[in-house]
């Protein structure tokens, strides 16, 4: 099993990083291809592990998927009638598999659809109850049988109204896709407005869908007859961009991330500036320059445009090296502090109290660590970058689910990292 060996401390790293297409945008866009009768072309694709898993899932349903890694492009054809069972073996490691529910329901509303409950990172409660409640608002019934959600409707999908009890990214995307062909209009309230959700809405509207915003978190989806073809350029990955900015912050280096919309990281850029980082933004890039001293901070995660929960473990690692007392309140997932015990193995002082982390910044030393989820992987890498000595990180496959060419990009900016089986 692959491991990373990282020698630290790495100081004043320097370089540029080309940010890949957003995994969290690509996966729902791939699922949305089920809605199309002909062909979907996606550009600026990052061919991470989850994208390959989603490809296998779509192929198992009857789609034809062609990758062009050199062109960062994929073509998905759905001319054949889809199979309607989404198997457990293909969603057990990737939560995004649940995103096939909505488009399958929209395309085949009076058939019986079976979707296995999925997996992904172990971050706490991430059930599909709100997805299913949204489907019920369209007239679709569901039941759980042997680990599979069975969804069907007798009269087809009919527009109505649904309000999410709490903002949910995958729930929003799923219900939007389920509503695309519904009779009449479906009003959806308290939706997620994450950049990746907006990317999906833009793709669908540009392909013939009718989705209109009625307010900041309310939309009206008016059913259309069909979608034929679609082409879309995927937005840059804001989580990857912030990850490499944190490499600059923890090493007091000079880092430039390119191919990213700075507006997608407005809260994160503000936080980095507050702790003392020197940040400059252009239309499609963010640059960080060395600074004299970083300061502790108190922050809280939240739905976009607040500080992203996916970025919290990354900042946690940075703050573990910043002198003084910092505090992070996590409001999205119940088990998001899984990097803390591993950082503490490196000598960090992080105490978890319910949904709060109290961090007393100090110097780190090398240790052997184990990754447990996608963002924890990069958090531990950040700790190892700053720690004195040689650290070993096992189970790095978690990180490869979402970071494209991770070793290559780190080495390019001067990080002393190598892999070993």
C-alpha beads as a LAMMPS data file, in Angstrom:
LAMMPS data file: protein, C-alpha beads

421 atoms
420 bonds

1 atom types
1 bond types

-500.0 500.0 xlo xhi
-500.0 500.0 ylo yhi
-500.0 500.0 zlo zhi

Masses

1 110.0

Atoms # bond

1 1 1 0.000 0.000 0.000
2 1 1 1.383 3.381 -1.050
3 1 1 2.936 5.686 1.565
4 1 1 4.412 9.185 1.432
5 1 1 7.801 9.976 2.973
6 1 1 8.193 13.689 3.701
7 1 1 11.363 15.292 5.029
8 1 1 11.052 18.574 6.891
9 1 1 11.063 21.260 7.794
10 1 1 10.559 22.707 4.325
11 1 1 10.997 26.480 4.438
12 1 1 10.319 29.313 2.008
13 1 1 9.089 27.104 -0.810
14 1 1 8.666 28.856 -4.135
15 1 1 6.754 28.156 -7.310
16 1 1 3.509 28.075 -9.255
17 1 1 0.767 25.465 -9.183
18 1 1 -1.734 24.924 -12.002
19 1 1 -5.010 24.151 -10.272
20 1 1 -7.006 21.283 -11.760
21 1 1 -10.714 21.156 -12.507
22 1 1 -12.882 20.781 -9.413
23 1 1 -13.598 17.156 -8.479
24 1 1 -16.700 18.289 -6.584
25 1 1 -17.995 19.877 -9.778
26 1 1 -16.960 17.126 -12.174
27 1 1 -18.768 14.303 -10.339
28 1 1 -22.276 15.866 -10.391
29 1 1 -21.695 16.973 -13.995
30 1 1 -20.866 13.374 -14.894
31 1 1 -24.021 12.196 -13.113
32 1 1 -26.025 14.862 -14.977
33 1 1 -24.981 13.287 -18.280
34 1 1 -27.669 10.645 -17.620
35 1 1 -30.228 13.348 -18.429
36 1 1 -28.929 13.748 -21.997
37 1 1 -30.106 11.681 -24.956
38 1 1 -26.935 12.122 -26.968
39 1 1 -23.507 13.373 -25.908
40 1 1 -21.898 15.391 -23.086
41 1 1 -18.369 16.805 -23.367
42 1 1 -16.609 17.935 -20.188
43 1 1 -13.375 19.947 -20.303
44 1 1 -10.738 20.833 -17.660
45 1 1 -11.185 17.422 -16.041
46 1 1 -8.913 16.266 -13.203
47 1 1 -8.581 12.493 -13.574
48 1 1 -8.471 11.696 -9.854
49 1 1 -9.580 8.356 -8.397
50 1 1 -13.186 9.447 -7.796
51 1 1 -13.573 10.480 -11.442
52 1 1 -12.437 7.010 -12.548
53 1 1 -14.902 5.450 -10.089
54 1 1 -17.750 7.587 -11.441
55 1 1 -16.769 6.552 -14.966
56 1 1 -17.040 2.888 -13.959
57 1 1 -20.434 3.605 -12.409
58 1 1 -21.781 5.293 -15.550
59 1 1 -20.448 2.495 -17.748
60 1 1 -22.147 -0.068 -15.506
61 1 1 -25.425 1.773 -16.154
62 1 1 -24.947 1.595 -19.930
63 1 1 -23.134 4.835 -20.786
64 1 1 -20.073 5.056 -22.994
65 1 1 -17.303 7.182 -21.458
66 1 1 -14.115 8.172 -23.271
67 1 1 -11.207 9.915 -21.509
68 1 1 -8.607 12.119 -23.177
69 1 1 -6.160 12.723 -20.342
70 1 1 -3.792 14.785 -22.496
71 1 1 -6.650 17.140 -23.432
72 1 1 -8.179 17.106 -19.900
73 1 1 -11.472 16.116 -21.521
74 1 1 -14.089 13.385 -21.379
75 1 1 -16.985 12.484 -23.664
76 1 1 -20.061 10.698 -22.297
77 1 1 -22.650 9.133 -24.584
78 1 1 -26.025 7.916 -23.261
79 1 1 -27.737 6.674 -26.418
80 1 1 -28.509 3.295 -24.839
81 1 1 -31.294 2.789 -22.290
82 1 1 -29.737 2.783 -18.839
83 1 1 -29.736 0.004 -16.326
84 1 1 -31.542 1.200 -13.206
85 1 1 -29.514 -0.444 -10.422
86 1 1 -26.521 1.468 -9.044
87 1 1 -24.346 -1.254 -7.433
88 1 1 -22.843 -1.044 -3.974
89 1 1 -19.318 -1.964 -5.070
90 1 1 -19.120 1.256 -7.111
91 1 1 -20.556 3.665 -4.533
92 1 1 -19.036 2.157 -1.377
93 1 1 -15.908 4.349 -1.642
94 1 1 -17.493 7.459 -3.160
95 1 1 -20.456 9.337 -1.755
96 1 1 -21.049 11.103 -5.087
97 1 1 -22.655 7.889 -6.346
98 1 1 -25.909 9.057 -4.734
99 1 1 -25.992 11.818 -7.367
100 1 1 -27.196 9.256 -9.899
101 1 1 -30.543 9.110 -8.047
102 1 1 -31.840 12.447 -9.318
103 1 1 -31.024 12.080 -13.033
104 1 1 -32.173 8.438 -13.176
105 1 1 -35.464 9.428 -11.550
106 1 1 -35.879 12.322 -14.001
107 1 1 -35.093 10.191 -17.060
108 1 1 -37.094 7.118 -15.978
109 1 1 -39.763 8.430 -13.565
110 1 1 -42.144 5.476 -13.868
111 1 1 -39.517 2.750 -13.616
112 1 1 -38.122 1.162 -10.457
113 1 1 -34.719 2.627 -9.582
114 1 1 -32.370 1.007 -7.056
115 1 1 -29.384 2.935 -5.674
116 1 1 -27.018 1.524 -3.055
117 1 1 -26.325 3.784 -0.087
118 1 1 -22.836 5.165 -0.630
119 1 1 -19.537 5.709 1.138
120 1 1 -16.743 8.265 0.826
121 1 1 -15.050 10.016 3.733
122 1 1 -16.151 9.115 7.273
123 1 1 -17.080 12.636 8.343
124 1 1 -20.192 11.942 10.386
125 1 1 -23.869 11.863 9.469
126 1 1 -24.298 12.334 5.706
127 1 1 -27.554 10.469 5.050
128 1 1 -29.855 10.861 2.065
129 1 1 -33.059 11.682 3.944
130 1 1 -33.294 15.214 2.540
131 1 1 -32.623 13.936 -0.974
132 1 1 -35.487 11.465 -0.617
133 1 1 -37.802 14.033 0.963
134 1 1 -37.109 16.270 -2.028
135 1 1 -37.981 13.434 -4.404
136 1 1 -41.232 12.848 -2.470
137 1 1 -42.156 16.487 -3.066
138 1 1 -42.144 15.600 -6.778
139 1 1 -44.349 12.571 -6.170
140 1 1 -41.656 9.852 -5.971
141 1 1 -41.977 7.163 -3.297
142 1 1 -39.031 5.309 -1.809
143 1 1 -38.163 2.492 0.555
144 1 1 -34.952 0.931 1.847
145 1 1 -34.395 -2.745 1.067
146 1 1 -31.151 -4.662 1.730
147 1 1 -28.995 -1.524 1.619
148 1 1 -30.586 -0.174 -1.555
149 1 1 -32.953 2.785 -1.859
150 1 1 -35.832 1.853 -4.164
151 1 1 -37.438 4.872 -5.861
152 1 1 -40.488 4.967 -8.125
153 1 1 -43.533 7.029 -9.063
154 1 1 -46.840 5.936 -10.574
155 1 1 -47.925 9.155 -12.281
156 1 1 -44.580 10.700 -13.184
157 1 1 -42.905 13.679 -11.528
158 1 1 -45.006 16.781 -10.903
159 1 1 -43.612 20.171 -9.883
160 1 1 -44.376 21.348 -6.366
161 1 1 -42.280 22.978 -3.595
162 1 1 -39.549 21.763 -1.254
163 1 1 -37.459 23.565 1.358
164 1 1 -34.277 21.921 2.623
165 1 1 -34.174 21.903 6.462
166 1 1 -30.452 22.658 6.232
167 1 1 -28.189 23.613 3.344
168 1 1 -26.900 20.495 1.550
169 1 1 -24.688 20.447 -1.540
170 1 1 -25.413 16.947 -2.859
171 1 1 -29.079 17.203 -1.867
172 1 1 -29.451 20.423 -3.848
173 1 1 -27.738 18.985 -6.931
174 1 1 -29.772 15.774 -6.763
175 1 1 -33.133 17.537 -6.502
176 1 1 -32.309 20.006 -9.287
177 1 1 -31.493 17.118 -11.626
178 1 1 -34.606 15.195 -10.585
179 1 1 -36.771 18.241 -11.416
180 1 1 -35.448 18.914 -14.937
181 1 1 -38.257 17.071 -16.801
182 1 1 -41.025 17.362 -14.174
183 1 1 -44.465 18.518 -15.246
184 1 1 -44.861 22.228 -14.408
185 1 1 -42.410 24.039 -12.125
186 1 1 -40.680 22.940 -8.950
187 1 1 -39.758 25.559 -6.340
188 1 1 -36.703 24.632 -4.262
189 1 1 -35.810 26.733 -1.218
190 1 1 -32.759 26.969 1.064
191 1 1 -30.478 25.513 -1.611
192 1 1 -26.702 25.346 -1.557
193 1 1 -25.043 28.106 -3.580
194 1 1 -21.553 26.569 -3.526
195 1 1 -19.578 27.348 -6.712
196 1 1 -19.857 23.699 -7.743
197 1 1 -23.681 23.827 -7.543
198 1 1 -23.711 27.022 -9.603
199 1 1 -21.428 25.275 -12.113
200 1 1 -24.016 22.482 -12.461
201 1 1 -26.877 24.980 -12.871
202 1 1 -24.940 26.898 -15.532
203 1 1 -24.200 23.690 -17.427
204 1 1 -27.836 22.566 -17.376
205 1 1 -29.190 25.989 -18.379
206 1 1 -26.680 26.288 -21.224
207 1 1 -27.828 22.858 -22.417
208 1 1 -31.551 23.660 -22.553
209 1 1 -32.802 23.410 -18.963
210 1 1 -34.936 26.144 -17.370
211 1 1 -33.611 27.013 -13.899
212 1 1 -34.171 30.514 -12.504
213 1 1 -33.078 32.088 -9.228
214 1 1 -35.925 33.694 -7.249
215 1 1 -33.670 34.826 -4.415
216 1 1 -30.288 34.066 -2.894
217 1 1 -31.182 30.480 -1.949
218 1 1 -34.404 29.827 -3.911
219 1 1 -34.798 28.581 -7.472
220 1 1 -37.614 27.571 -9.799
221 1 1 -37.012 24.592 -12.086
222 1 1 -39.491 24.503 -14.956
223 1 1 -39.657 21.138 -16.654
224 1 1 -38.424 20.827 -20.234
225 1 1 -39.104 18.022 -22.703
226 1 1 -35.550 16.786 -23.207
227 1 1 -31.819 17.529 -23.169
228 1 1 -29.838 16.442 -26.220
229 1 1 -26.175 17.565 -26.076
230 1 1 -24.012 19.496 -23.637
231 1 1 -20.485 20.930 -23.446
232 1 1 -18.947 22.497 -20.353
233 1 1 -15.610 23.751 -18.990
234 1 1 -15.287 22.741 -15.335
235 1 1 -14.368 25.425 -12.800
236 1 1 -11.010 25.314 -10.972
237 1 1 -10.828 23.386 -7.704
238 1 1 -11.033 25.925 -4.867
239 1 1 -10.130 23.307 -2.236
240 1 1 -6.985 22.307 -4.108
241 1 1 -6.090 25.987 -4.535
242 1 1 -6.444 26.658 -0.805
243 1 1 -4.408 23.517 -0.040
244 1 1 -1.383 24.868 -1.924
245 1 1 -1.836 28.342 -0.460
246 1 1 -1.528 26.625 2.927
247 1 1 1.770 25.095 1.744
248 1 1 2.945 28.658 1.230
249 1 1 1.587 29.779 4.610
250 1 1 3.120 26.967 6.664
251 1 1 6.556 27.376 5.000
252 1 1 6.485 31.191 4.731
253 1 1 6.983 30.709 1.015
254 1 1 6.090 32.351 -2.256
255 1 1 3.274 30.446 -3.961
256 1 1 1.065 31.293 -6.934
257 1 1 -2.008 29.208 -7.731
258 1 1 -3.333 29.604 -11.282
259 1 1 -6.548 28.673 -13.102
260 1 1 -8.743 29.549 -10.123
261 1 1 -11.483 32.131 -9.582
262 1 1 -10.483 34.095 -6.423
263 1 1 -14.165 34.897 -5.783
264 1 1 -14.676 31.225 -4.934
265 1 1 -12.242 31.643 -2.011
266 1 1 -13.226 35.062 -0.690
267 1 1 -13.662 33.902 2.932
268 1 1 -10.470 31.846 2.853
269 1 1 -8.428 34.714 1.419
270 1 1 -9.809 36.993 4.125
271 1 1 -8.799 34.502 6.847
272 1 1 -5.282 34.111 5.432
273 1 1 -4.874 37.889 5.432
274 1 1 -6.105 38.089 9.042
275 1 1 -3.465 35.629 10.239
276 1 1 -0.816 37.756 8.516
277 1 1 -0.351 36.250 5.033
278 1 1 0.436 38.621 2.162
279 1 1 -2.080 37.804 -0.569
280 1 1 -2.570 39.343 -4.009
281 1 1 -5.321 38.304 -6.410
282 1 1 -5.805 38.638 -10.151
283 1 1 -8.678 37.514 -12.328
284 1 1 -7.585 33.855 -12.500
285 1 1 -4.819 33.523 -9.915
286 1 1 -3.893 34.046 -6.255
287 1 1 -0.338 34.812 -5.101
288 1 1 1.133 34.539 -1.595
289 1 1 4.369 36.210 -0.497
290 1 1 6.579 35.656 2.571
291 1 1 5.641 37.542 5.722
292 1 1 7.335 38.217 9.075
293 1 1 4.927 36.567 11.482
294 1 1 1.566 34.764 11.493
295 1 1 -1.099 35.428 14.124
296 1 1 -3.633 33.111 15.812
297 1 1 -7.312 33.443 14.911
298 1 1 -10.831 32.313 15.807
299 1 1 -13.014 31.120 12.913
300 1 1 -16.203 29.173 12.143
301 1 1 -16.997 27.027 9.113
302 1 1 -20.277 27.272 7.208
303 1 1 -21.982 26.920 3.824
304 1 1 -20.558 29.039 1.015
305 1 1 -19.738 31.934 1.074
306 1 1 -18.523 31.163 4.615
307 1 1 -15.242 29.344 5.279
308 1 1 -15.543 25.863 3.712
309 1 1 -15.574 22.780 5.925
310 1 1 -13.323 21.028 3.359
311 1 1 -10.678 23.697 3.948
312 1 1 -10.828 23.504 7.728
313 1 1 -8.365 20.574 8.214
314 1 1 -5.853 22.449 6.062
315 1 1 -6.041 25.594 8.161
316 1 1 -5.933 23.416 11.292
317 1 1 -2.457 22.235 10.273
318 1 1 -1.254 25.775 9.572
319 1 1 -2.571 27.105 12.900
320 1 1 -0.889 24.248 14.783
321 1 1 2.416 26.018 13.982
322 1 1 1.246 29.610 14.682
323 1 1 2.226 30.860 18.175
324 1 1 -0.749 31.660 20.400
325 1 1 -4.258 30.282 20.884
326 1 1 -6.502 29.679 17.870
327 1 1 -9.993 28.241 17.774
328 1 1 -12.012 26.599 14.975
329 1 1 -15.734 25.896 15.253
330 1 1 -16.984 23.236 12.816
331 1 1 -20.686 23.564 11.925
332 1 1 -21.120 21.122 9.019
333 1 1 -19.781 17.655 9.919
334 1 1 -19.589 15.943 13.308
335 1 1 -16.300 14.154 12.647
336 1 1 -14.227 16.704 10.722
337 1 1 -11.289 16.869 13.178
338 1 1 -9.771 13.510 12.236
339 1 1 -6.447 15.168 11.404
340 1 1 -6.028 16.395 14.990
341 1 1 -4.736 13.129 16.571
342 1 1 -2.184 12.704 13.771
343 1 1 -0.991 16.317 14.042
344 1 1 -0.733 15.830 17.803
345 1 1 1.562 12.863 17.107
346 1 1 3.870 15.449 15.534
347 1 1 3.807 17.514 18.711
348 1 1 0.871 19.797 17.936
349 1 1 -1.353 20.942 20.775
350 1 1 -4.934 20.496 19.531
351 1 1 -7.806 19.769 21.910
352 1 1 -11.258 18.901 20.591
353 1 1 -14.316 19.937 22.614
354 1 1 -17.535 18.906 20.871
355 1 1 -17.457 20.835 17.580
356 1 1 -14.550 23.111 18.534
357 1 1 -10.796 22.742 18.171
358 1 1 -8.514 24.696 20.505
359 1 1 -5.024 25.034 19.021
360 1 1 -1.891 26.232 20.804
361 1 1 0.710 26.765 18.091
362 1 1 4.179 25.286 18.504
363 1 1 6.994 23.576 16.589
364 1 1 6.342 20.127 15.126
365 1 1 8.554 17.031 14.905
366 1 1 8.349 14.119 12.466
367 1 1 6.129 11.108 13.120
368 1 1 4.504 8.132 11.418
369 1 1 0.859 8.904 10.656
370 1 1 -2.203 7.366 9.022
371 1 1 -4.691 9.176 6.816
372 1 1 -8.408 8.568 7.319
373 1 1 -10.061 10.793 4.710
374 1 1 -9.413 13.042 1.733
375 1 1 -8.719 16.407 3.398
376 1 1 -7.022 14.829 6.428
377 1 1 -4.409 13.499 3.993
378 1 1 -3.349 16.978 2.918
379 1 1 -3.583 18.277 6.497
380 1 1 -1.065 15.667 7.654
381 1 1 1.140 16.449 4.644
382 1 1 1.163 20.091 5.753
383 1 1 2.167 19.049 9.257
384 1 1 4.955 16.861 7.880
385 1 1 6.169 19.709 5.665
386 1 1 6.637 21.869 8.759
387 1 1 7.924 19.116 11.101
388 1 1 11.590 18.485 11.822
389 1 1 12.709 15.096 10.537
390 1 1 11.249 12.444 8.238
391 1 1 7.542 11.674 8.502
392 1 1 5.708 8.717 7.005
393 1 1 2.068 8.930 5.912
394 1 1 0.138 5.720 5.243
395 1 1 -3.197 5.195 3.437
396 1 1 -2.548 8.065 1.041
397 1 1 -5.119 6.603 -1.363
398 1 1 -7.626 8.785 0.490
399 1 1 -5.833 11.875 -0.808
400 1 1 -5.538 10.529 -4.335
401 1 1 -9.344 10.455 -4.507
402 1 1 -9.324 14.236 -4.848
403 1 1 -5.813 15.602 -5.538
404 1 1 -4.477 15.245 -9.076
405 1 1 -0.717 14.707 -9.490
406 1 1 -0.243 15.448 -5.788
407 1 1 3.417 14.425 -5.479
408 1 1 4.402 16.153 -8.718
409 1 1 2.853 19.457 -7.721
410 1 1 4.388 19.376 -4.235
411 1 1 7.852 18.561 -5.558
412 1 1 7.545 21.352 -8.140
413 1 1 7.365 23.970 -5.365
414 1 1 10.238 22.415 -3.414
415 1 1 8.626 19.967 -0.996
416 1 1 10.828 16.967 -0.150
417 1 1 8.344 14.172 -0.754
418 1 1 8.608 10.670 -2.210
419 1 1 6.335 7.645 -2.316
420 1 1 6.987 4.065 -1.312
421 1 1 4.891 0.903 -1.499

Bonds

1 1 1 2
2 1 2 3
3 1 3 4
4 1 4 5
5 1 5 6
6 1 6 7
7 1 7 8
8 1 8 9
9 1 9 10
10 1 10 11
11 1 11 12
12 1 12 13
13 1 13 14
14 1 14 15
15 1 15 16
16 1 16 17
17 1 17 18
18 1 18 19
19 1 19 20
20 1 20 21
21 1 21 22
22 1 22 23
23 1 23 24
24 1 24 25
25 1 25 26
26 1 26 27
27 1 27 28
28 1 28 29
29 1 29 30
30 1 30 31
31 1 31 32
32 1 32 33
33 1 33 34
34 1 34 35
35 1 35 36
36 1 36 37
37 1 37 38
38 1 38 39
39 1 39 40
40 1 40 41
41 1 41 42
42 1 42 43
43 1 43 44
44 1 44 45
45 1 45 46
46 1 46 47
47 1 47 48
48 1 48 49
49 1 49 50
50 1 50 51
51 1 51 52
52 1 52 53
53 1 53 54
54 1 54 55
55 1 55 56
56 1 56 57
57 1 57 58
58 1 58 59
59 1 59 60
60 1 60 61
61 1 61 62
62 1 62 63
63 1 63 64
64 1 64 65
65 1 65 66
66 1 66 67
67 1 67 68
68 1 68 69
69 1 69 70
70 1 70 71
71 1 71 72
72 1 72 73
73 1 73 74
74 1 74 75
75 1 75 76
76 1 76 77
77 1 77 78
78 1 78 79
79 1 79 80
80 1 80 81
81 1 81 82
82 1 82 83
83 1 83 84
84 1 84 85
85 1 85 86
86 1 86 87
87 1 87 88
88 1 88 89
89 1 89 90
90 1 90 91
91 1 91 92
92 1 92 93
93 1 93 94
94 1 94 95
95 1 95 96
96 1 96 97
97 1 97 98
98 1 98 99
99 1 99 100
100 1 100 101
101 1 101 102
102 1 102 103
103 1 103 104
104 1 104 105
105 1 105 106
106 1 106 107
107 1 107 108
108 1 108 109
109 1 109 110
110 1 110 111
111 1 111 112
112 1 112 113
113 1 113 114
114 1 114 115
115 1 115 116
116 1 116 117
117 1 117 118
118 1 118 119
119 1 119 120
120 1 120 121
121 1 121 122
122 1 122 123
123 1 123 124
124 1 124 125
125 1 125 126
126 1 126 127
127 1 127 128
128 1 128 129
129 1 129 130
130 1 130 131
131 1 131 132
132 1 132 133
133 1 133 134
134 1 134 135
135 1 135 136
136 1 136 137
137 1 137 138
138 1 138 139
139 1 139 140
140 1 140 141
141 1 141 142
142 1 142 143
143 1 143 144
144 1 144 145
145 1 145 146
146 1 146 147
147 1 147 148
148 1 148 149
149 1 149 150
150 1 150 151
151 1 151 152
152 1 152 153
153 1 153 154
154 1 154 155
155 1 155 156
156 1 156 157
157 1 157 158
158 1 158 159
159 1 159 160
160 1 160 161
161 1 161 162
162 1 162 163
163 1 163 164
164 1 164 165
165 1 165 166
166 1 166 167
167 1 167 168
168 1 168 169
169 1 169 170
170 1 170 171
171 1 171 172
172 1 172 173
173 1 173 174
174 1 174 175
175 1 175 176
176 1 176 177
177 1 177 178
178 1 178 179
179 1 179 180
180 1 180 181
181 1 181 182
182 1 182 183
183 1 183 184
184 1 184 185
185 1 185 186
186 1 186 187
187 1 187 188
188 1 188 189
189 1 189 190
190 1 190 191
191 1 191 192
192 1 192 193
193 1 193 194
194 1 194 195
195 1 195 196
196 1 196 197
197 1 197 198
198 1 198 199
199 1 199 200
200 1 200 201
201 1 201 202
202 1 202 203
203 1 203 204
204 1 204 205
205 1 205 206
206 1 206 207
207 1 207 208
208 1 208 209
209 1 209 210
210 1 210 211
211 1 211 212
212 1 212 213
213 1 213 214
214 1 214 215
215 1 215 216
216 1 216 217
217 1 217 218
218 1 218 219
219 1 219 220
220 1 220 221
221 1 221 222
222 1 222 223
223 1 223 224
224 1 224 225
225 1 225 226
226 1 226 227
227 1 227 228
228 1 228 229
229 1 229 230
230 1 230 231
231 1 231 232
232 1 232 233
233 1 233 234
234 1 234 235
235 1 235 236
236 1 236 237
237 1 237 238
238 1 238 239
239 1 239 240
240 1 240 241
241 1 241 242
242 1 242 243
243 1 243 244
244 1 244 245
245 1 245 246
246 1 246 247
247 1 247 248
248 1 248 249
249 1 249 250
250 1 250 251
251 1 251 252
252 1 252 253
253 1 253 254
254 1 254 255
255 1 255 256
256 1 256 257
257 1 257 258
258 1 258 259
259 1 259 260
260 1 260 261
261 1 261 262
262 1 262 263
263 1 263 264
264 1 264 265
265 1 265 266
266 1 266 267
267 1 267 268
268 1 268 269
269 1 269 270
270 1 270 271
271 1 271 272
272 1 272 273
273 1 273 274
274 1 274 275
275 1 275 276
276 1 276 277
277 1 277 278
278 1 278 279
279 1 279 280
280 1 280 281
281 1 281 282
282 1 282 283
283 1 283 284
284 1 284 285
285 1 285 286
286 1 286 287
287 1 287 288
288 1 288 289
289 1 289 290
290 1 290 291
291 1 291 292
292 1 292 293
293 1 293 294
294 1 294 295
295 1 295 296
296 1 296 297
297 1 297 298
298 1 298 299
299 1 299 300
300 1 300 301
301 1 301 302
302 1 302 303
303 1 303 304
304 1 304 305
305 1 305 306
306 1 306 307
307 1 307 308
308 1 308 309
309 1 309 310
310 1 310 311
311 1 311 312
312 1 312 313
313 1 313 314
314 1 314 315
315 1 315 316
316 1 316 317
317 1 317 318
318 1 318 319
319 1 319 320
320 1 320 321
321 1 321 322
322 1 322 323
323 1 323 324
324 1 324 325
325 1 325 326
326 1 326 327
327 1 327 328
328 1 328 329
329 1 329 330
330 1 330 331
331 1 331 332
332 1 332 333
333 1 333 334
334 1 334 335
335 1 335 336
336 1 336 337
337 1 337 338
338 1 338 339
339 1 339 340
340 1 340 341
341 1 341 342
342 1 342 343
343 1 343 344
344 1 344 345
345 1 345 346
346 1 346 347
347 1 347 348
348 1 348 349
349 1 349 350
350 1 350 351
351 1 351 352
352 1 352 353
353 1 353 354
354 1 354 355
355 1 355 356
356 1 356 357
357 1 357 358
358 1 358 359
359 1 359 360
360 1 360 361
361 1 361 362
362 1 362 363
363 1 363 364
364 1 364 365
365 1 365 366
366 1 366 367
367 1 367 368
368 1 368 369
369 1 369 370
370 1 370 371
371 1 371 372
372 1 372 373
373 1 373 374
374 1 374 375
375 1 375 376
376 1 376 377
377 1 377 378
378 1 378 379
379 1 379 380
380 1 380 381
381 1 381 382
382 1 382 383
383 1 383 384
384 1 384 385
385 1 385 386
386 1 386 387
387 1 387 388
388 1 388 389
389 1 389 390
390 1 390 391
391 1 391 392
392 1 392 393
393 1 393 394
394 1 394 395
395 1 395 396
396 1 396 397
397 1 397 398
398 1 398 399
399 1 399 400
400 1 400 401
401 1 401 402
402 1 402 403
403 1 403 404
404 1 404 405
405 1 405 406
406 1 406 407
407 1 407 408
408 1 408 409
409 1 409 410
410 1 410 411
411 1 411 412
412 1 412 413
413 1 413 414
414 1 414 415
415 1 415 416
416 1 416 417
417 1 417 418
418 1 418 419
419 1 419 420
420 1 420 421
